[in-house]
Amino acid sequence: MSRVPVPAIGTARRLVVKIGSALLVDPARAAPRTAWLSAIAADIATLRARGTDVIVVSSGAIALARRALKLTRPRLRLEEKQAAAAVGQIRLAQAWTDALHGHGLTAAQLLLTLEDTEDRRRYLNARATLTTLLGLACVPVINENDSVATAEIRFGDNDRLAARVAEMVQADQLILLSDIDGLYTADPKSDPAAAHIPVVAALTPAIEAMGGEPPPGYSSGGMRTKLAAARIATGAGCAMAIALGHVAHPLRALEDGARCTWFLPAPEGRSARKRWILGALQPQGSLTVDPGAARALAQGRSLLPAGVRAIGGHFARGDAVVVQGPDGARLGHGIAAYGSEDAARIIGHRSADIETILGWRGRDEIVHRDDLALL
């Protein structure tokens, strides 16, 4: 039987790394594990030097503030969690700033909620910010916005948030650093016969049944939420690994072959979003392109303002539009990066002229290739 090929972290173009509270916070001192943070920052610096974009999704804000606020009960009320998050986010951001700065990297903080990843306009705003930060060689550090999120608008765990971020930025790989080196057939702490599973090719009901209850303590994760994250990530065409985080250089260890569980991306994952754009979004307007732009789109490029001849309908930024050729034939659907009024002012012009025309600088593309589904 041929061996199933597994991803290699060194080949990732864009990588999302999720880090839980138990790894980042020393419970005895309620303070960051500075030596461990410095080591993983070194791993990130190595990846960045090779051209890999790295985004960190980091827990730890509430855990860092509990002791200072004398909130030491196992379960906190919502308003107490929000207060702790407000205090702890400052400490968490400073810990990452110090760790990454020590290796010549600039940290940037983003706070997201579930709604930010489900509302199209917020989704586009968050993605544009992340893309810009990566282009500026920053390392975005993301956490759930626990100081304002309530039950109906929150993830409740950063495993699924990390998967949504990986989907948002079209990451190649998502790494969930944990206190366990992957998925087992049963809980290895209670079942000595539990077997490690190195590769999961598909998330079957049998695999999902292996998820247990979240562990006690500060963490809100557990294998169940990791499997939920795997479904999101692999469905978006992103490979995911569950790997041991309690080592000095966890990303380097993973690259060197440390044991983990890889969840392979769904073969149709990258096209799933394209199908969503084509089939699930109701177009609110149209963009008619010139012959040169039509050829560029067929080659997989983005639609620039210079290639648009005319606009039809009224649409807002983030709405779906029909993209049609010079003869009116429908070429596909896309998500507009500009509303119709602003788009009407910049069509036919170079991207470099957008700021002069509008008075502010948006995206260079009127429809980015990642937001374009051709027929």
C-alpha positions in Angstrom: 0.0 0.0 0.0 1.4 3.4 -0.9 2.1 5.8 1.9 -0.3 8.8 2.1 1.8 12.0 1.5 1.6 14.5 4.3 2.1 18.2 4.2 5.5 19.7 5.2 5.5 22.9 7.2 8.5 24.2 5.3 6.5 24.3 2.1 3.7 26.5 3.4 3.1 29.8 1.6 0.9 31.1 4.4 0.6 29.5 7.9 -1.8 30.1 10.8 -0.6 29.0 14.2 -3.0 28.6 17.2 -1.6 28.8 20.7 -3.7 28.0 23.8 -3.6 29.6 27.2 -2.0 26.5 28.8 1.1 26.9 26.6 1.4 30.7 26.9 0.6 31.3 30.5 2.5 30.0 33.6 -0.4 29.3 36.0 1.9 29.5 39.1 2.8 33.1 38.3 -0.2 34.1 36.0 2.4 35.5 33.7 3.6 34.8 30.2 6.1 32.0 29.6 8.7 34.4 28.2 11.3 31.8 27.3 8.8 29.7 25.4 7.4 32.8 23.7 10.9 33.8 22.6 11.6 30.3 21.2 8.4 30.2 19.1 9.1 33.8 18.0 12.5 32.4 16.7 10.6 29.7 14.8 8.3 32.3 13.3 11.3 34.5 12.3 12.9 31.5 10.5 9.7 30.9 8.6 9.3 34.6 7.7 12.9 34.7 6.5 12.1 31.9 4.0 9.1 33.8 2.7 6.3 32.2 4.7 3.5 34.5 6.0 2.7 33.6 9.6 -0.5 34.6 11.5 -0.8 33.7 15.2 -4.1 33.1 16.9 -3.3 33.4 20.6 -5.4 32.7 23.7 -4.3 33.9 27.1 -5.9 37.2 27.8 -8.3 36.1 30.5 -5.7 33.8 32.1 -3.2 36.6 32.3 -5.6 38.9 34.2 -7.4 36.5 36.5 -5.0 36.8 39.5 -4.6 40.5 39.2 -8.4 40.9 39.3 -8.8 38.2 42.0 -11.0 36.2 39.7 -9.7 32.7 40.5 -12.9 30.7 40.5 -13.0 27.9 37.8 -16.1 29.4 36.2 -16.5 33.2 35.6 -19.6 35.1 34.8 -19.8 36.7 31.3 -19.1 40.2 32.6 -16.2 39.0 34.6 -14.7 37.3 31.6 -15.2 40.5 29.6 -13.5 42.6 32.3 -10.6 40.1 32.5 -10.2 40.1 28.8 -10.0 43.9 28.7 -7.1 43.8 31.2 -5.5 40.8 29.8 -5.4 41.8 26.2 -3.0 44.6 27.0 -0.7 42.1 28.7 -1.0 39.5 25.9 -0.3 42.1 23.2 2.8 43.3 25.1 4.1 39.7 25.6 3.9 39.1 21.9 5.4 42.5 21.0 8.4 41.8 23.2 8.9 38.2 22.0 8.6 39.1 18.3 10.6 42.3 18.6 13.5 40.2 20.1 13.7 38.5 16.7 13.3 41.6 14.5 9.6 41.2 13.9 6.7 43.6 14.3 3.5 42.3 16.1 0.1 43.6 15.2 -3.1 42.8 17.2 -6.5 42.1 15.8 -9.6 41.2 17.9 -12.4 39.3 16.1 -15.8 37.9 16.9 -17.8 35.2 15.1 -19.9 37.9 13.4 -16.7 39.4 11.9 -16.1 36.2 10.0 -19.7 35.7 8.9 -20.7 39.2 7.8 -19.3 39.8 4.2 -18.3 43.4 4.8 -16.6 42.7 8.1 -15.0 39.7 6.6 -13.6 41.7 3.7 -12.3 44.4 6.1 -10.6 41.9 8.3 -9.1 40.1 5.4 -7.8 43.3 3.8 -6.2 44.3 7.1 -4.5 41.0 7.5 -3.3 41.0 3.9 -1.9 44.5 4.3 -0.1 43.6 7.6 1.4 40.5 6.0 2.6 42.6 3.1 4.2 45.0 5.5 6.1 42.0 7.1 4.1 42.1 10.3 3.0 39.1 12.3 -0.7 39.5 13.1 -1.7 38.2 16.5 -5.4 37.5 16.7 -7.7 36.7 19.6 -11.4 36.6 20.1 -12.8 40.0 21.1 -13.9 38.6 24.5 -14.3 42.1 26.1 -17.4 42.7 23.9 -18.5 39.3 22.6 -21.5 37.7 24.0 -22.7 34.1 23.6 -24.5 34.7 20.4 -21.6 36.4 18.6 -18.6 34.5 19.9 -16.8 31.3 19.0 -16.0 30.4 22.6 -12.7 28.8 21.6 -9.8 29.8 19.5 -9.5 26.5 17.6 -12.5 27.4 15.4 -11.5 31.1 15.3 -8.1 30.0 13.9 -9.8 27.8 11.3 -11.9 30.7 10.2 -8.9 32.9 9.9 -7.1 30.3 7.9 -10.1 30.1 5.6 -10.2 33.9 5.4 -6.6 34.4 4.3 -6.5 31.2 2.2 -3.7 29.7 4.3 -2.0 26.5 3.2 -1.7 25.1 6.7 -3.2 25.6 10.2 -1.2 24.3 13.2 -3.0 23.8 16.5 -0.4 23.6 19.2 -1.7 21.6 22.0 -0.8 19.5 25.1 -1.2 16.4 23.0 0.7 15.3 19.9 -2.4 14.6 17.8 -5.6 12.6 17.6 -5.9 9.1 19.2 -8.5 6.4 18.9 -9.4 7.1 22.5 -8.2 9.3 25.3 -4.6 8.1 25.9 -4.7 9.4 29.5 -7.4 6.9 30.4 -6.9 4.2 27.8 -3.4 2.7 27.4 -4.5 0.9 24.3 -5.3 4.2 22.5 -3.5 4.4 19.2 -2.1 7.6 17.6 -3.5 8.5 14.2 -0.8 10.2 12.1 -3.0 11.2 9.1 -6.7 11.8 8.7 -7.6 11.8 5.0 -11.3 12.6 5.6 -13.4 13.6 8.6 -15.7 10.6 8.9 -18.3 10.1 11.7 -15.9 7.6 13.2 -13.2 10.2 13.4 -15.5 12.9 14.8 -16.7 10.4 17.5 -13.1 10.4 18.9 -13.5 14.0 20.1 -14.1 14.2 23.9 -15.1 16.8 26.4 -13.1 20.0 26.9 -10.5 19.6 29.6 -11.0 21.4 32.9 -9.1 24.6 33.8 -8.5 27.8 31.9 -8.6 26.3 28.4 -11.9 26.3 26.5 -10.7 23.9 23.9 -10.4 20.1 23.7 -10.3 17.5 20.9 -13.9 18.2 20.0 -13.3 21.8 19.1 -10.1 20.8 17.2 -12.1 18.4 15.1 -14.6 21.2 14.4 -11.7 23.4 13.4 -10.4 20.6 11.1 -13.7 20.5 9.3 -13.7 24.2 8.6 -10.0 24.3 7.6 -9.9 21.2 5.4 -13.2 22.2 3.8 -11.5 25.4 2.7 -8.5 23.5 1.2 -6.2 24.1 4.1 -4.2 21.2 5.8 -4.4 21.2 9.6 -2.1 19.6 12.2 -2.5 19.0 15.9 1.0 19.1 17.4 2.6 19.1 20.8 3.3 22.7 22.0 5.1 21.9 25.2 8.6 21.9 23.6 11.0 24.8 23.3 10.7 25.2 19.5 7.4 23.6 18.5 7.3 24.7 14.9 10.9 23.7 14.3 10.2 20.3 16.0 7.2 19.8 13.7 9.3 20.6 10.6 11.9 18.2 11.9 9.4 15.4 12.0 7.9 15.5 15.4 4.8 13.3 15.8 1.5 15.0 15.1 -1.8 14.4 13.3 -2.2 15.9 9.9 -5.7 16.4 8.5 -5.5 16.5 4.7 -7.4 19.3 2.8 -10.5 18.3 1.0 -9.8 17.9 -2.7 -12.5 20.3 -3.6 -11.7 22.7 -0.8 -10.3 25.6 -2.8 -13.2 25.5 -5.2 -15.9 25.5 -2.5 -15.8 29.2 -2.0 -16.0 29.8 -5.7 -19.1 27.7 -5.9 -20.5 29.8 -3.0 -19.8 33.0 -4.9 -21.5 31.6 -8.0 -24.5 29.9 -6.5 -25.3 31.4 -3.1 -24.8 35.2 -3.5 -27.4 37.2 -5.4 -25.7 39.7 -7.7 -26.6 43.3 -7.1 -25.0 44.8 -10.2 -22.6 44.2 -13.1 -19.2 45.1 -14.4 -18.5 45.0 -18.1 -14.9 44.5 -18.9 -12.8 45.2 -22.0 -11.2 42.4 -24.2 -7.8 42.7 -22.4 -9.3 42.4 -19.0 -11.4 39.4 -20.2 -8.2 37.6 -21.3 -6.5 38.5 -18.0 -9.4 37.0 -16.0 -9.2 33.8 -18.0 -5.5 33.6 -17.0 -6.4 33.8 -13.3 -5.7 37.4 -12.7 -7.7 40.0 -10.7 -10.0 42.6 -12.3 -8.4 46.0 -12.1 -10.3 49.3 -12.6 -8.5 50.0 -15.8 -10.1 47.0 -17.4 -13.8 47.9 -16.6 -15.8 49.7 -19.3 -19.2 50.1 -17.6 -21.1 49.5 -14.4 -24.7 48.4 -14.0 -27.0 48.5 -10.9 -26.4 49.7 -7.4 -24.2 47.7 -5.1 -22.1 48.2 -2.0 -18.7 47.0 -1.1 -18.9 43.3 -0.4 -21.9 42.7 -2.6 -21.8 40.1 -5.5 -21.7 41.4 -9.0 -21.9 39.8 -12.5 -18.7 40.2 -14.5 -19.5 40.3 -18.2 -17.4 40.6 -21.4 -17.5 43.3 -24.0 -20.3 41.6 -25.8 -22.4 41.3 -22.6 -21.7 37.6 -22.2 -21.6 36.6 -18.5 -18.0 35.6 -17.5 -18.6 34.9 -13.9 -19.5 36.4 -10.5 -17.3 38.4 -8.1 -17.4 40.2 -4.8 -16.9 43.9 -5.3 -14.1 45.7 -3.4 -15.8 49.1 -4.0 -19.4 50.2 -4.0 -20.9 51.2 -7.3 -20.6 55.0 -6.8 -16.9 54.8 -6.0 -16.4 52.1 -8.7 -18.0 54.4 -11.3 -15.4 57.0 -10.6 -12.3 54.8 -10.9 -13.1 52.5 -13.8 -10.9 53.0 -16.8 -8.2 54.4 -14.5 -4.9 52.9 -13.3 -4.9 51.6 -9.7 -2.2 54.1 -8.9 -4.7 56.9 -9.5 -7.4 55.6 -7.1 -6.2 57.7 -4.2 -6.2 60.9 -6.2 -9.7 60.2 -7.6 -11.4 59.1 -4.4 -9.3 60.9 -1.8 -8.4 57.6 -0.1 -6.6 54.5 -1.1 -8.5 51.2 -1.2 -7.6 47.9 -2.9 -5.8 48.0 -6.3 -8.4 45.5 -7.6 -12.0 46.2 -8.2 -12.5 42.4 -7.8 -9.7 40.3 -6.4 -9.0 37.0 -8.0 -9.8 35.2 -4.7 -13.3 36.8 -4.9 -13.9 35.9 -8.5 -15.6 32.7 -9.8 -15.6 32.3 -13.5 -18.1 30.2 -15.4 
